Amino acid sequence: MIDRLVGLICALLGAGAIWHAQTLHVPFAADPVGPRVFPTITGGVLILGGCILMLRPGPVKMEFGTWPRALAVLVASLIYPLLLLPIGFIAATSLLCFVAALAFHARPLPAAASAVATAVVFFVLLDKLLDLPLPRGPLGI
């Protein structure tokens, strides 16, 4: 039952994010993509994930040790914005993805490789393709 409630909350948060994103206005010259795109996509992902949780047949079973893993991801997510400027986007995002992968039982070497790959892909998408400048860190990457 709790998983259905979490799914509903995620879907409502996603709908709220999309609704609020449509109220964001800045002159076109300030940003070629506009400020609405990222929160709209994020809201869509939240709605999709929430609906999957709500419509999934049978209960979602909690594994032993779920709370410590969730706490590890929570702490890493809270530390992440504090690390962005000092160490840069790629390093901070790699660390966050690495902790999340380990929390979901990934082996350390594949977790590290996928974490770095994920950070680099997101950097290219955001910094290069969408022209949203991201912190480079001390190494300039």
Salt bridges, closest charged atoms under 4 A:
ASP3 OD2 - ARG4 NH1 2.96
GLU63 OE1 - ARG69 NH1 2.90
GLU63 OE1 - HIS105 NE2 3.50
ASP127 OD2 - LYS128 NZ 3.59
ASP127 OD2 - ARG136 NH2 2.76
